[in-house]
């Protein structure tokens, strides 16, 4: 390199895609606080507060509730490798990219994985999974509570009941639901859950909250061989997050400052209020999109409030629409994944980004982007979304 690059200048973006979500100024400010040691008494106090707040947001009393160093995918691996070992039996329905990834992670850990293919954009019926189980017992029943690839919210109660009949631990991916829709681990009987900080918690990516019930921890204690991953081994990490404070790895100190502030903001708003805000803005966005004449592939009663899947109309170049939004509005939405690649957009209204202002901006920007390709809207998107707010 012939010269030292100048400091990197970044544009401000309005993040309305599948993640990351917009980060509040208070969280960005927390990230910039002075770095101290990972065993400093003040940092240990912050860790305890993070754990307490995470328990409240997860809706659990689980002692093993903590943020893993890594993104949501590290949370997925943590959840799997600590309770699965070669020969373990896992049952999961495949209805999107992340359920497929979860099955892959389990297979790599040596589990015998039974999968049930479900139409993408639909939740997984418990009766299909029970039929596939065919009377066999399983160690783990797994589900994606909020399938980010297609905007589906999975009902939890029927799967908890099925897990009881299978004799299985119940594992749930809550990456795009935690902080945006009710998760309530204890009330829903979820034994193993993981999430990410960059969705409805509105914190930068890099940490993965996880929580394991006493039953799951008992399964971990009965393992016949060490956890496959040294880095993600909760038998060691819980000794650092617990009273012993045994060194495992250097914690991402400033990232935890950010998570502390993000969780504080969630609880200051109040979970019921925050969840109602996500639901209201999602309904307003859906009404506006449908007024434009756009199709929402996910059934109304299965839609995930923090993320909406939108079909691309015939004759429209979906990538050009996203480029238009980025160029003219500095606004980001996501393209489709997997079976929806090139066929859909994913619009996220997550955490700090879930606001009436962003709903209106997104609808206005989409109207212009589609018009630039000759698409004529069926009706007035802003009026339709406004009617939802007026009625709420």
Buried (B, 14 or more C-beta within 10 A) or exposed (E): EEEEEEEEEEEEBBBBBBBBBBBBEEBEEBBEEEEBEBEEEEBBEBBEEBBEBBBBBBBBEBBBBBBBBBBBBBBBBBBBBBBBBEEBBBBBBBBBBBBBBBBEBBBEBBBBBBBBEBEBBBBBBBEEBBEBBEEEEBBBBBBBBBBBBBBBBBBBEBBBBBBEBBEBBBBBBBBBBBBBBBBBBBEBBBBBBBBBBBBBBBBBBBBBBBBBBEBBBEBBEEBEEEBBBEBBBBEBBBBBBEEEEEEBEEBBBBBBBBBBBBBBBBBEBEBEEBBEBBBBBBBBBBBBBBBBBBEBBBEEEBBBBBBBBBBBBEEBEBEEBBEBBBEEBEBBBBBBBEBBEEEBBBBBBBBBBBBBEBBBBBBBBBBBBBEEEEBEBEEBBBEBBBBBBEEE
